[in-house]
């Protein structure tokens, strides 16, 4: 039986829904906006989070309000079919729907999963017959230019065991990589090779690829741009450590990779539907492909939900699911250390630490 089959027939009653906006400055020097989706039905609520990166589109959705016709008696699977058939971006440019459609669909589907489980009086762990385990996490960050370990060292003062996922740039040199290697705290280097036209673009750089792959010999090498023959050649000796993230939205994407992946970074919101996400977990388990989890600068309940999934499917991996406080430009003291203790609610798809709108500074409704 597939993992999704254990959830697909869950009954679901939806009576109404509402939207709440969250916003916060984060460490990558931008103002993050997301939208919490709350579904109501049969005296229960279910929450999800839309992590669409276009802030204007988030504001447009919040201003429009709950315009989608979601009310009715469903199963989780029939509700998924409904969200897949609806235009989730009314009034928005078609490009927004194409780029961010899975993110918004995931918000509604994760809220539906939370609601269906609560209506059934079950937790996600119970429904899947899995145990929530302590979650190992890394802190993801892009360093200053010129590169410096200052931020890393500052975080490790309070949390000496903190490990990192870093975004190399062409400003990195051999001396800096040696400094990182001596720190012995880098689990993943994200080469950002799949991004075009964004603030985090890093064009293919064979010298950089060779430098970080050889200089950080135990780190996953995520998302290289292998359309450059020189870059592809630079990573030939390191293919067993190449992992993929931004290009992965389905099992078909995993099967279509140019060579067997060393690992897959599973970001639930990239898959859009619960079905596609769980199919990817099943596929990787069946083929012995390591998985680690990733986030999208969630500000609210979405962060707890990706921590919950990590606790069930890949708790010991270098998961990029640190508590959202680590994304602050100057993280406050008192943040939890890795690994996170399991905190699933008694029912639903909700992690006790996952923030709700009234607990996030600067939120707007």
N, C-alpha and C positions, 0 to 999 in steps of 0.2 A: 504494500500500500504506500502511495506517495504521502509525504508529510502534509501536503495541502488537503488531501482527501480526509484527513482527520478533523479538518475545520470547515470544509466547504458546505456541509449541510447544517451548520449552526443556524437556528432560527434567529431572525432579526426583525424587530419592529422599530421603524423610524417615524416619529411624529413631526419633528421640526429640527432645525439646526440654526446655529449662530456662529458668527465670526468675531475674533478679537485679534487686534494687531499688536505685535511686539517689535521693539526696535532697540538697538544697542550698538555702540562703537565696539569693534573687535580688533584683534591684534594685527590683521592684515590691512589696516588703515582704510577701512570703509565702514559706513553705517549700515548694519545688517537689519533688514526688515523681514519678518515672517508673519504668518497668520495661523492662529489656532482655530481649528474647526471642531465644534462641539455638537455632536448629534444627541438628540433627546428621544427617548421612547420607553414606554412601559415603566416609568418611574426611575429610569437609569440614564446616565450620560456616558458618552464615549468621546475621547479626544484624539486628535491627530494634529500634525503641524505641516503647513505648506511652506516649503523651503525654496520656492522660486526665487532666483537671485535678482530679478528685476524689481527694484524697490517701488517704482512707479506702478508696476503691475500689481503688487501687493496692495498698494493704496487704492487702486481701481477696484479690486475685488472687495475690499473692505467697505468702500463707499457704496458699491452696488448692493451689498447685503446678501441675504440668503435667497437668491433668485432661482435656484435649481429645484426641480420637483423631485424630491427624494422620499417623500412620505409614502408609507405603505408597509405591507408585510412581506418580508423577503427571507431568503437564506443568505448567508455570507456570499455564496457564489453568485446568486442572482443579483445581489446588490453590486457585486464586482462587474457583472455584465452591464448593469445599468450605468455605472460610472464610466465604463469604457465606451458607452454609446453616446453619452452627453457631451455637449460642448462646454467644457469647464472654464473657458475663457471668454465669456460673452462680452462683446464690444472691444476685445483686444485684437491687435494685429495677428495675422495668421502665424507669423514667425514666433510669437510668444507661445502659442499653443504647441507648435512643433518642438521648440527648444525645452519648454518647461512642463509639457503635458504630464510626463510621469511624476514629477514632483507634486503637482496638485492632485493627481489621482491618488498618490500614496497618502496624502493628507486625509482624504475621505475614506479610503480603504482601511487605513490604520485606525481611524476613529470608529469605523464600522466593526472592526475586529474587537476593539475595546468594548464597544457597546454590546455586541452579541455575547461575548464572554461574560459580561456583567449580568446580562439578562438570564444567562444560563447558570449563574452562580459558580463559575469556574474561572480559574486563572489560565493564562496561556501555558504555563509550565505543566499544569495538571492536564489540560486538554491534549498536549503533545506527549505526555508521559515522560517529560524531561525534568532534570533537576537544575535549578538556577545556581550557578557556581560563581565564586569570586572572579571579577573581570579585571584582567591585566590591561592597562592602557598606556599609550604613549601620548606625549604632548606634541601637537603639530604646529609648526611655526615657520615663517620665512624670516631669515636673519637680516640684520642691517646691511647697508652697503656703504663703505666696505664691510665685508663680513666680520663678525665678532661673536665670540662665545659668551658675551656678557649676559644676555638674557637667559641662556641655559644655566650658567653658573648661579645666577640669582635665584632661579627656580629650585636649584638643587641645594641651596642653603637650608630651606625648610623641608624639602623632600629629597634627601640625598640619593634615593633610588630612582628618581624620575628618569624616564627614557624618552627618546624623541623621534619624531618623523620630521625631516627637514627638506626644504625646497632649495636644491643647489642652483646657483646662477653662474654665469660665465665670469663673475668677479672672484669666484673661489680659486685659490691657488694651492700649490702643493704644501706650503707651510701651514695653511689654514686646515687643510684636510688632515695633515699630521696632528694638528692640535685636537681636532675632533676625534681622531682615532685614539689618542691618548686619553681622552675623556671616557671612551668606551661606553657610550650611552646612546648611540644612534642605531635604531632598528630598521628604519626605512628612509630612503632618499627618493623624493618625488620629483621626477625630471620634467613634469608638466608638458610633455611632448604632444599631448592631444589637444591642448588649448590654443585657440587662434583668436586674436582680437580681444583679449581680456587683459586685466591688469596683472595677471600672473604668468603671462606667456613667457616661455623659455625656448627659443628656437633650438633645433638640433645642433649640438656642439660636440663633435667626436672627442675633442681633447678633454672637455668636462666629463663626458661619459666615462672615458677611460680612467680619468683621475679618481672619480668617486667610487667606481666599481672596484678598482684595485686598492685604493686607499682605505676603504671601509668594507673589508672583505666579508663581513657577516650580515650586512644590511640588504634588505630587499631593494631592488632597483625598479621603481614604479614608473610606468607610463613614459618610456622613451619614445622619441620620434624616429622610427626606423625607415621612414620613406627616404631618408638620406643614406645612400650606400655607404658613405664613410662612417656615419653613426652606427649603422647596422654592423659593419665590420668591427668597430671598436668594442661592441658588446658581445661579439661572437663567443669569446671564452667565458662569458658570465651569464649565458642564457638560463641556466638553472636557477638563477636568482632574480630573473625578470618577472615582475608582477604587473597586473593591469587593473585599472580603476575606471577612468573616465569613459572608456569605450565599451564598458560592460553594462548592458541593460537587460540581458536575457541569456538563456542557455545557448541560443544560436550564436550570440556574440562570443561566448567562451569557445564554442566549437569552431568558430571562424578565425581564431587567432592564428598568426603565422607559424607558431610553433607551440608545443605544450607549455603552458604557463608554469612558472615556479610557484605562483600563488595568485589568488584573486582577492582584491579589496572589494568586499560586498557593501555597497551603500544602498540600503533598502529603498530610499526615495528614487534612485535611478531606475528601479525595476517597475515602479508604478503600481503594480498589483501584487497582492499577497501571493497569488498563484505563481507568478513569475519569480518572485523572491524565493519561495520555498522550493521551487523546481531547481533553482540555481544551487541552493544548499544540497539538495539531493544529488544533483549531477556531480558536484565537487566531491561529495562523500563517496559516491560510487566509483569515481575515477582517481581517488587518492590525491586530489588537488588541495593543498592547504588554503585556508580561508582566514582572512582577518577583516575586521569591520571598520567602517569609516563613517564620518559624519559630514554635515553640511552647515556648520555654524548654527545648529539649532539653538533657539533661545528658550524654548518651552518644553512641552511634554515629549516632543520628538526626540530630544536628547536622551531622556530616560528610556524611551522605547528602543533606541538602537543599543543602549547598554543592556537592556533586557534580552534582546536577540543575541548579543555577544555572549551573555551569560549562559544561554541555552545551547548555542551552536559552536562557539570558538572562544571559550573563556580565557585560554592561556596564550592566545595569539597576541601580536603587538597591535592591539586595537586602537584605532584613532577615534576614541570615544570618550576622551577625558571630560570631566565635568566642565560645563560651559564657562565657569569662572576662569579657567586656564586660558580662554581666548581673550580675556580682558587685556588691554595694553599694559596695565600694571596689576597683575593678579593679586587679590587680597590674601592676607594670611589666613590660615585655617582651612584651606581647601583639603579635601580628602586625598590621601595618597593611594597609589596603585599597590595592590589590587582593590577594586571597589567591592565592599561586602554586598552580597545579594540583597536587594530590597524590592522584590515584586509585591504588588498589592495582593490581597487575598483573592480578589477576582479581577478579571479584565486583563488588558494589555497595557499595564501602567506600572512604572517603576516609582517607588515612593519618593525618590529624589527628583524625579522629573518635574520641572517647574510649570506651574499653571499661571495664567495671565496676571492675577493679582499679586504674584510674588516676584515679578520681573521688573526691575527699575526701568522707568522710561517707557512703559507700555502705553499704547493708545488703544481705545476701543471705539 
